[in-house]
């Protein structure tokens, strides 16, 4: 058996890519074998996907080849689907082979949470990957084209977005920006188009300051978004949605953004989970498995008030850095570092030139907040790919 420890990272999202980059920086030559497993050969920016989904930006701005982000002399990239995590014999079963590990980092990302709403997984689309985004964009354009073929089908011009958290609000904002252009292109009267944002909770953008939420809703209402807040979707059908109030909205397009759960592979591995997420210890380790680290959407951590941290890119990135440091420390027999989340503020985009932000203890709206959003995006590109990636992928204007 090789004395060089094998480190396997599952997933190249925000947490996985930061872990891989930090490991290649901190490990000495031949100190460990590192393998990064990902379904695609690219890393995509989940926080950007609402734009290409609505058709307001190109998909190319939302992804970057993993080989540009890692040193393939130091990290072995395996493009494959993970089928099973076998904790008992320290193996990961892939679609086309098996990997054994000494240290495992699970960063597989989340899955859409349907909360058991009937028909949702059958009839609603989700913004979860480059492929799903392509389908949503084409589907929206197709509805406009088909409406011109049969103008009695007004349901083709009704767009329902379930969930008014970050993803939902950012997506309806982009969609509202795109609709006037689509109406012009397909000769459709803009007054016939309806965009509904439906949320079961009593407010949109939970966690944001009420003043900022009010501002966001006002901006979106002016763009034509119709909110139904405090109203649950009871059922999703082939012809639209039925609300808990009994109201039915006929729609050929339902996009669900109502929540993220952890990954089913993590549940199947035998960890104790809550909605597919594992409550990790302060060093990001899975309980009872001191060489298994879980980060990002698959991990559950609580803030000092005892509430779970929401699964954001910001926390996944910070976890990735600490996770790598702790794996290196474990290999060297050194003391591990406790993970302490440092909240850098929050920005939600509201379409072209508009956003809300809370950062540096202050609230920002409009153009200033929109610039902050660009700074956040550019900072991430700089973190993972340096100046060259900023110049290639950065959206400066």
N, C-alpha and C positions, 0 to 999 in steps of 0.2 A: 504493500500500500504506500502511496506517495505521502511523504511527510508534509508536502505543501498543502495547506488547507484550501478546500474548494469553497468559494463563495458563489452562491447563485442568487441573482436578482430577478424576480418575476415582475415584469411590467416596466415600460419606459415612459410612464407619464411624468408628472411634475416631481413626485417623490423618487421614483426609480432612476430618472436621468440625473438628478442631483446627487443621489447616492453613488451612482456609477462614476460620475465626474470627480467627486470628492475622494473616492477610493483610489482612482488612478493617480490622484495627486499625492495621497498620503502613504500609499503602500510602497515599500522598496521593491526593487527588481527581484523577482522570484520569491517574494514573501507570501503570495497567495495566487491562486488561479481564480479569476473573476469571469463569470459568464452572465450575460444579460439576455434574458429571454423576452421577446416581444412578438405580438401577432403580426405587426407590420414592420417594414424596415424604416419607418419614419416616426418621429415624435410629433404629436399635434397639440396645439394650444386649445384646450377645452374651453377656456374663457373667451375664445374668439369665435367659436363655431356658430353662434347666433347670426353672425354677419353673412358668411357664405350661405347659410340655410335660408336666409331671407333674400339672398341674391344681391346684397349691397357691397360685397367684397369677394375677391377671388379665393378659391380654396388654397392656392399656393401661399397666400399670406398666413395660413393657419397651420402649416406643417413644415418640418425640416427633416432632412435625411439624418438618421441616427449616426451614420458613419462620419458626418461632419461634426458631431458633438463629442464623440469618444475617440480615444486612441486605440485602434484595433490591434496594436501590438501588445497592449496591456489588458484589453477587455475583449472577450470573445462574444460576438453578437450572434445569437441563435434566433432565426425567424421561425416561430412555430406557435401553435396554440397549446396552452397548458390544459391537460385533461384531468390531472389528479395530483394532489399533494399527499405523499405517503410519509407521515411523520414517524411511523414505527421503524421504517428502515432507511430514513433520511434520503428519500428519492422523490423526484418530480417526474411524473409521467407526461411526456409531450405527445403530440399527434404522431410524431415520427421518431420516437426514441425515448430514452430515459436518462435523466441526469442525477448523479448522486451529489450530495452537498455535505459540508461540515457546518457552514453558516448559511442560513436562508433568509432572504429579505423579500417579504411579500408586499408588493406595491401594485396590485392588479387593477386598481381603479374600481369604481362603483358600477352599479346597474340601476336602471330606472326602477323606482318603487311605485307600484300600482295601487298599494293599499287595498288590494282585493276588489277594486271597482270592476264589476262585470264588463267584459267587452273591451277593456282598455288595451290589453296586450294584443288583441286581434285587430282593432280598428284605429288606434291612435299611432302617430309617428313620434319618434323621440329624437332629440338632438344629442347624439351620444358618440358619433364617430364621423370620420370623413365621408364614409359611404352613406350613412343615414342623412347627412347634410345634403349630399348630392341629390338624394331621392326627394327630400322635402322641397328643395329649390325647383327641381323639374316638375314635381307634382303641382306646385303653386302656379307655375307658368302654364301647365297643361289645363288647369281649371279655367283660366282666362280664355285660352284658345277654344276649349270645348263649349264654354258659355256662348260664344259667338255662333256656334253651330246649332244651339238649342237654347234660346233666351228664356224659355219657361223654367229652366233649371237654375233658379236664383240661389239654390243651396251651394252652387259652385263658387259664388262670390261671398259666402260666409266663411270666415276663418276663426276657428275656436282654439284658443291657447289655454290649456289647463295648468294652473299654478302661476302665482304672481310673486315668486321669489326672484332671485337674480336672473336665472336663465329666462324665465317667462317674460319678465319686464324688458330685459334687453332684446329679446327676440321680437316682441310686439312692437317695440320702438323701431327696429330696423324694418319690420314688415310694413309698418305705417309709412315709413320713408319711401319704400319701394313701390307701394300701390299706385300713387299718381303716375309713375313712369310706366307701370304695367297697363294702366287704364289707357294711357296715350298710345302705347304700342299696339294694344288689341282693340282700340276704339270702344272702350267700355265706359259708361257714365260712372264717375267716381262715387256718386251718391248711392249707387246700388251695392257698393262693397261695404261689408261689415266685419270689423275685427273685434272679437270678444276676448277679454281676459278674465278667466273665472278662477276664483280663489276661495277655498273653504274657510281659511282663517279670517279673523276680523280685520286684517290689514294686509296691504301689499308690502313687499320688501321688509319682512319682519327683521328686527334688529337695527333698522335705521331710525334716526331721530324723526319724530312725527312731522316736524316742519319740512324736512327733506322729502318725506313720503308724500306730503300734500303737494309740494312743488312738482315732484315726479308725475303724480297723477294728473295734475293740471296740464303739464307739458304734453302728456300722452293723449289726454282728452282732446286737446286742441288739434292733435294729429289724427283724431278720429277713432281712438280706441274706446270701446265701451267696456266698463268694468262691472263685474258682478262679484262683489266681495261678501264674505260670510255666507257663501253659497257653494255647496259641494256638488260635484258631478256624481250623480247616482249611478249612471250607466252610460256606456259608450256603445252606440249601435252602428250598423252599416250606413244609416242615414243621418248621423249626428250624435248629439248628446242629450240625455235627460237629466235635468237638475233635481236636487232634493226638493225644490219648491213645486215640482211637477211640470215646470216649463220644459218644452222641448225646443232645442235649436237645431234646425236642419242645416247640416254642413257636410261638404265633401272633404273638408280638411280639418282634422283634429290633431293638434300637436301637444303632447303631454310633457310638461317640464316640472311636474309636481313633487319631485323628491328623488333622492338617491339613497340606495341601500348599499351594503357591502357586497362582496362577491360570493356567489353560491359555492365556488370551489373552496372558499375559506370555511364555510359551514360544513361542507362535505368532508373536509380534512379532519373534523372532530374537535375543533376548538369550540369553546363556549362562546356563543355569539348573541348579539342583540341586533336584529335586522341585518345580519351578515357582517357585522363589525365586531372586532375583538377588543375587549378592554385590556389595553397593554399596560405594562408597568412604567415607572418613571424613566426607564432607560429605553423604552419602545419595544420591550421584549414581550412575547406571548407568555401568558401564565403557564408555568410548568415546563417551558422550553427555552432555556437560557441562550440557545444559539439560533433561535428563530425570532426575527424582528418583523414587526408589521407596521406599515406607515400609510399615510394618505387615507383614502376613502374606506379602507379595510380596517382602520384602527379607530378605537373609541378612547378619547381622553377628555377629562373633565376640567373645567376652569375652576379658579379658587371658590367661586360661588356654588360649585357642585353641578353646573349645567354642562352638557357635552359641547365641545367645540364644534361648530359647523364644519363640514368637510370642504375646505377651500384650497385653492392652489397655494395660497400663502402658507398655510400650516403644513401642507405636504412638502413644500420646498424646504422649510426649516427642519422638518423631521428628517428629510433626506440627508442633510448635512450632518446632523447629530448622529443619525443611524450609522453613517459611514465611519464617523469618529469612534463610535462605540464598538463597531466590528473590529476596527484596527486595534483599539485598546484591548479587546478580548483576546485577539490573536497574540498580542504582546504581553498579556498577563497584567495589564495596567488597569487603573480604576476607570470605571465607566462614568459618562457625563449624564447628569439628569437633563431631560428635555423640558425647557421652559419656553412656552410660546410668547413671542414678542409681537404684539398686534401693531401692524404698521399703518392701520387705517383701511377704509373701505371705499371703493368707487363703483358706482353703477352707471353704465352708459345709457343714454336715453335717445340714441340716434345721432344724426349728424349735428355736431356742434353743441350737443346738450348732454349733461350728466349731473349726478349729485355725488358728493364725496364728504366723508368725515375723516380728516387726517390732521395730525399735529394739534389735536385738541380743538379744531375749528370745523365749521361747516362751510361747504362750498357748493355753488350751483352754477348751471349754465356753462358758458365758454371756459371759465377758469377750471371748473371741475372736469370738463372734457379734455383740457390740456393735461390735467393730473392723470387722467386715465391713460393718455398717450405716454406720459413719463413712466407709469407703472409697467406698461407693455414693453417699452424700450429697455427699461431696467432689467426685465426678465431676459430679453434677448441678449443683453450685455452679459448677464450672469452665466447663461449657458453656452453662448457662442462668441462672446467678445465683439469687438468693433465690426469685423466682417459680416457677422450675422445681423447686427443692427442695420448696416448699410443695405443688406439684401432684403430683409423682411420688414424693416421698420416702416411704419405708416406715419410719415412726418406731417402730412397735410390733410 
